[in-house]
Amino acid sequence: ASDRYLRNAGKMIKSTLTDLRRCLWDLKNDTLSNPDFNEAISETVLPVSGEATIKIRFNVRRSRISDKVAHAILSICRELVSNAVCHGNAQKIRIAGEIRSDELRFMVHDNGSGFDTTKQKKTIGHFGLDGIAERVKRLEGTLSIRSVPGAGTKVLVTIPKIPIQI
């Protein structure tokens, strides 16, 4: 029993260190000030993308969204790419986004191994999907996850009430 507790503690420490590294990267990085949001996303997901090919088509001007929303989008994309690569062994990942009316919608789609969303288990020391759901909730948005074992995963995030900024 003590071996199991030690393994779980090790996993939690490793996950906490990963989260800390990401927080420090966020603090040192000036990605939020990049006027090209496609580049900002690319710079954000690069450290976690491994060998996967990432295609980004985010048709949203950076000036159109607040820093709070931009930071959430970057964090969500990074976590989804990390999950796709680490847990799904994805080789191809697409990230796309747009604003229609006052609603921002973006999607991250991968060709990884997928998973059964009805049997999603809590992994000790990992906060990935729960953290994403919490970020989306804070923006009063919605999160939709479609995944099939062996057929990849598609995550759609919708954030309403994006004010028009010039």
C-alpha positions as YAML, in Angstrom:
chain: A
units: angstrom
residues:
- id: 1
  name: ALA
  ca: [0.00, 0.00, 0.00]
- id: 2
  name: SER
  ca: [2.81, 2.43, 0.81]
- id: 3
  name: ASP
  ca: [4.33, 1.85, -2.65]
- id: 4
  name: ARG
  ca: [1.06, 2.98, -4.23]
- id: 5
  name: TYR
  ca: [1.02, 6.15, -2.11]
- id: 6
  name: LEU
  ca: [4.63, 6.90, -3.02]
- id: 7
  name: ARG
  ca: [3.90, 6.44, -6.75]
- id: 8
  name: ASN
  ca: [0.86, 8.73, -6.48]
- id: 9
  name: ALA
  ca: [2.89, 11.33, -4.57]
- id: 10
  name: GLY
  ca: [5.58, 11.15, -7.27]
- id: 11
  name: LYS
  ca: [2.99, 11.69, -9.99]
- id: 12
  name: MET
  ca: [1.53, 14.67, -8.14]
- id: 13
  name: ILE
  ca: [4.98, 16.21, -7.65]
- id: 14
  name: LYS
  ca: [5.81, 15.75, -11.34]
- id: 15
  name: SER
  ca: [2.50, 17.32, -12.37]
- id: 16
  name: THR
  ca: [2.98, 20.22, -9.97]
- id: 17
  name: LEU
  ca: [6.46, 20.86, -11.36]
- id: 18
  name: THR
  ca: [5.06, 20.85, -14.90]
- id: 19
  name: ASP
  ca: [2.37, 23.34, -13.89]
- id: 20
  name: LEU
  ca: [4.96, 25.51, -12.14]
- id: 21
  name: ARG
  ca: [7.19, 25.51, -15.24]
- id: 22
  name: ARG
  ca: [4.20, 26.58, -17.34]
- id: 23
  name: CYS
  ca: [3.35, 29.38, -14.91]
- id: 24
  name: LEU
  ca: [6.94, 30.62, -14.96]
- id: 25
  name: TRP
  ca: [6.96, 30.44, -18.77]
- id: 26
  name: ASP
  ca: [3.76, 32.51, -18.79]
- id: 27
  name: LEU
  ca: [5.37, 35.13, -16.55]
- id: 28
  name: LYS
  ca: [8.56, 35.39, -18.62]
- id: 29
  name: ASN
  ca: [6.89, 35.24, -21.99]
- id: 30
  name: ASP
  ca: [5.53, 38.24, -23.86]
- id: 31
  name: THR
  ca: [3.24, 36.13, -26.04]
- id: 32
  name: LEU
  ca: [0.18, 38.12, -24.96]
- id: 33
  name: SER
  ca: [1.63, 41.23, -26.56]
- id: 34
  name: ASN
  ca: [2.13, 39.52, -29.94]
- id: 35
  name: PRO
  ca: [-0.34, 41.16, -32.37]
- id: 36
  name: ASP
  ca: [-0.43, 37.97, -34.51]
- id: 37
  name: PHE
  ca: [-2.52, 35.55, -32.47]
- id: 38
  name: ASN
  ca: [-1.62, 32.63, -34.75]
- id: 39
  name: GLU
  ca: [2.04, 33.20, -33.82]
- id: 40
  name: ALA
  ca: [1.16, 33.58, -30.14]
- id: 41
  name: ILE
  ca: [-0.63, 30.21, -30.17]
- id: 42
  name: SER
  ca: [2.24, 28.60, -32.05]
- id: 43
  name: GLU
  ca: [4.80, 29.91, -29.54]
- id: 44
  name: THR
  ca: [2.63, 28.71, -26.65]
- id: 45
  name: VAL
  ca: [2.06, 25.15, -27.87]
- id: 46
  name: LEU
  ca: [5.55, 24.58, -29.31]
- id: 47
  name: PRO
  ca: [7.14, 23.45, -26.01]
- id: 48
  name: VAL
  ca: [4.51, 20.70, -25.56]
- id: 49
  name: SER
  ca: [3.95, 19.67, -29.20]
- id: 50
  name: GLY
  ca: [6.70, 17.05, -29.44]
- id: 51
  name: GLU
  ca: [6.90, 15.65, -32.97]
- id: 52
  name: ALA
  ca: [3.28, 16.48, -33.83]
- id: 53
  name: THR
  ca: [2.49, 18.72, -36.78]
- id: 54
  name: ILE
  ca: [0.40, 21.69, -35.66]
- id: 55
  name: LYS
  ca: [-1.76, 23.70, -38.08]
- id: 56
  name: ILE
  ca: [-3.22, 26.93, -36.78]
- id: 57
  name: ARG
  ca: [-5.87, 29.10, -38.42]
- id: 58
  name: PHE
  ca: [-7.12, 31.46, -35.75]
- id: 59
  name: ASN
  ca: [-9.01, 34.21, -37.57]
- id: 60
  name: VAL
  ca: [-9.23, 36.53, -34.59]
- id: 61
  name: ARG
  ca: [-7.34, 39.80, -34.34]
- id: 62
  name: ARG
  ca: [-5.47, 39.94, -31.05]
- id: 63
  name: SER
  ca: [-6.71, 43.49, -30.56]
- id: 64
  name: ARG
  ca: [-10.27, 42.13, -30.58]
- id: 65
  name: ILE
  ca: [-9.92, 40.17, -27.33]
- id: 66
  name: SER
  ca: [-8.94, 41.10, -23.80]
- id: 67
  name: ASP
  ca: [-5.76, 39.86, -22.14]
- id: 68
  name: LYS
  ca: [-7.88, 37.68, -19.83]
- id: 69
  name: VAL
  ca: [-9.54, 35.91, -22.77]
- id: 70
  name: ALA
  ca: [-6.27, 35.68, -24.72]
- id: 71
  name: HIS
  ca: [-4.47, 34.12, -21.75]
- id: 72
  name: ALA
  ca: [-7.29, 31.60, -21.28]
- id: 73
  name: ILE
  ca: [-7.21, 30.64, -24.98]
- id: 74
  name: LEU
  ca: [-3.44, 30.17, -24.91]
- id: 75
  name: SER
  ca: [-3.58, 28.08, -21.73]
- id: 76
  name: ILE
  ca: [-6.41, 25.93, -23.05]
- id: 77
  name: CYS
  ca: [-4.65, 25.33, -26.38]
- id: 78
  name: ARG
  ca: [-1.42, 24.42, -24.60]
- id: 79
  name: GLU
  ca: [-3.18, 21.92, -22.33]
- id: 80
  name: LEU
  ca: [-5.14, 20.34, -25.18]
- id: 81
  name: VAL
  ca: [-2.02, 19.97, -27.35]
- id: 82
  name: SER
  ca: [-0.12, 18.51, -24.40]
- id: 83
  name: ASN
  ca: [-2.95, 16.02, -23.75]
- id: 84
  name: ALA
  ca: [-3.16, 15.07, -27.43]
- id: 85
  name: VAL
  ca: [0.58, 14.42, -27.64]
- id: 86
  name: CYS
  ca: [1.20, 12.85, -24.22]
- id: 87
  name: HIS
  ca: [-1.96, 10.81, -23.77]
- id: 88
  name: GLY
  ca: [-3.25, 10.39, -27.32]
- id: 89
  name: ASN
  ca: [0.03, 10.06, -29.24]
- id: 90
  name: ALA
  ca: [-1.37, 12.51, -31.81]
- id: 91
  name: GLN
  ca: [0.75, 13.24, -34.88]
- id: 92
  name: LYS
  ca: [-1.49, 15.95, -36.36]
- id: 93
  name: ILE
  ca: [-3.29, 18.70, -34.49]
- id: 94
  name: ARG
  ca: [-5.43, 21.51, -35.90]
- id: 95
  name: ILE
  ca: [-6.33, 24.65, -34.01]
- id: 96
  name: ALA
  ca: [-8.91, 27.00, -35.51]
- id: 97
  name: GLY
  ca: [-10.89, 29.93, -34.20]
- id: 98
  name: GLU
  ca: [-13.15, 32.78, -35.23]
- id: 99
  name: ILE
  ca: [-15.53, 35.39, -33.91]
- id: 100
  name: ARG
  ca: [-19.07, 35.52, -35.24]
- id: 101
  name: SER
  ca: [-21.22, 38.36, -33.95]
- id: 102
  name: ASP
  ca: [-20.02, 38.60, -30.36]
- id: 103
  name: GLU
  ca: [-19.17, 34.91, -29.86]
- id: 104
  name: LEU
  ca: [-15.67, 33.47, -30.05]
- id: 105
  name: ARG
  ca: [-15.47, 29.83, -31.04]
- id: 106
  name: PHE
  ca: [-12.31, 27.77, -31.26]
- id: 107
  name: MET
  ca: [-11.53, 24.14, -31.77]
- id: 108
  name: VAL
  ca: [-8.58, 21.84, -31.20]
- id: 109
  name: HIS
  ca: [-8.78, 18.62, -33.21]
- id: 110
  name: ASP
  ca: [-6.24, 15.80, -33.12]
- id: 111
  name: ASN
  ca: [-5.72, 12.43, -34.79]
- id: 112
  name: GLY
  ca: [-4.63, 10.73, -31.57]
- id: 113
  name: SER
  ca: [-5.94, 7.59, -29.93]
- id: 114
  name: GLY
  ca: [-9.02, 9.31, -28.50]
- id: 115
  name: PHE
  ca: [-10.83, 8.16, -25.39]
- id: 116
  name: ASP
  ca: [-14.27, 7.17, -24.17]
- id: 117
  name: THR
  ca: [-15.73, 10.40, -22.79]
- id: 118
  name: THR
  ca: [-18.29, 8.47, -20.74]
- id: 119
  name: LYS
  ca: [-15.52, 6.69, -18.86]
- id: 120
  name: GLN
  ca: [-13.17, 9.61, -18.38]
- id: 121
  name: LYS
  ca: [-11.25, 8.81, -15.23]
- id: 122
  name: LYS
  ca: [-9.57, 11.16, -12.82]
- id: 123
  name: THR
  ca: [-5.83, 10.81, -13.12]
- id: 124
  name: ILE
  ca: [-4.00, 11.52, -9.91]
- id: 125
  name: GLY
  ca: [-1.81, 14.58, -10.20]
- id: 126
  name: HIS
  ca: [-3.36, 15.79, -13.46]
- id: 127
  name: PHE
  ca: [-5.83, 18.64, -13.76]
- id: 128
  name: GLY
  ca: [-5.98, 18.97, -17.56]
- id: 129
  name: LEU
  ca: [-9.62, 18.73, -18.61]
- id: 130
  name: ASP
  ca: [-10.90, 19.93, -15.23]
- id: 131
  name: GLY
  ca: [-8.62, 22.98, -15.50]
- id: 132
  name: ILE
  ca: [-9.83, 23.67, -19.02]
- id: 133
  name: ALA
  ca: [-13.47, 23.35, -17.94]
- id: 134
  name: GLU
  ca: [-12.84, 25.79, -15.08]
- id: 135
  name: ARG
  ca: [-11.20, 28.37, -17.40]
- id: 136
  name: VAL
  ca: [-14.13, 28.14, -19.81]
- id: 137
  name: LYS
  ca: [-16.64, 28.43, -16.96]
- id: 138
  name: ARG
  ca: [-14.95, 31.62, -15.70]
- id: 139
  name: LEU
  ca: [-15.49, 33.14, -19.15]
- id: 140
  name: GLU
  ca: [-19.15, 32.01, -19.08]
- id: 141
  name: GLY
  ca: [-18.39, 29.77, -22.03]
- id: 142
  name: THR
  ca: [-19.18, 26.22, -23.03]
- id: 143
  name: LEU
  ca: [-16.92, 23.25, -23.59]
- id: 144
  name: SER
  ca: [-17.74, 20.34, -25.85]
- id: 145
  name: ILE
  ca: [-15.53, 17.25, -26.12]
- id: 146
  name: ARG
  ca: [-16.08, 14.67, -28.84]
- id: 147
  name: SER
  ca: [-13.75, 11.72, -28.80]
- id: 148
  name: VAL
  ca: [-13.87, 8.15, -30.01]
- id: 149
  name: PRO
  ca: [-11.27, 5.55, -29.06]
- id: 150
  name: GLY
  ca: [-9.01, 5.12, -32.07]
- id: 151
  name: ALA
  ca: [-10.40, 8.17, -33.88]
- id: 152
  name: GLY
  ca: [-8.95, 11.25, -32.16]
- id: 153
  name: THR
  ca: [-10.48, 14.05, -30.17]
- id: 154
  name: LYS
  ca: [-12.20, 17.31, -31.05]
- id: 155
  name: VAL
  ca: [-12.70, 19.99, -28.42]
- id: 156
  name: LEU
  ca: [-14.89, 23.01, -29.10]
- id: 157
  name: VAL
  ca: [-14.86, 26.06, -26.84]
- id: 158
  name: THR
  ca: [-17.43, 28.83, -27.19]
- id: 159
  name: ILE
  ca: [-17.01, 32.11, -25.35]
- id: 160
  name: PRO
  ca: [-19.98, 34.50, -25.56]
- id: 161
  name: LYS
  ca: [-20.08, 38.25, -25.20]
- id: 162
  name: ILE
  ca: [-16.73, 39.14, -26.72]
- id: 163
  name: PRO
  ca: [-16.90, 42.93, -26.77]
- id: 164
  name: ILE
  ca: [-15.85, 44.71, -29.92]
- id: 165
  name: GLN
  ca: [-12.49, 46.33, -29.34]
- id: 166
  name: ILE
  ca: [-10.80, 48.54, -31.89]
...
